[in-house]
């Protein structure tokens, strides 16, 4: 029965009472969660930036056309 966890050669390993490695601890895949959070934050900001830029350019073009 595993009683401890130890980091060995880049992997977390279950260890029993006698110090014998029992197997690798399953990983959860947290890297994908960071990617999803990054996309969830960055995409709306980028879309808002592009929308603001588009509206600014449209207003500037309308004011230039009215001044001519």
HELIX and SHEET records of a PDB file:
HELIX    1   1 UNK A   30  UNK A   67  1                                  38    
SHEET    1   A 3 UNK A   4  UNK A   8  0                                        
SHEET    2   A 3 UNK A  11  UNK A  15 -1                                        
SHEET    3   A 3 UNK A  21  UNK A  24 -1                                        
END                                                                             
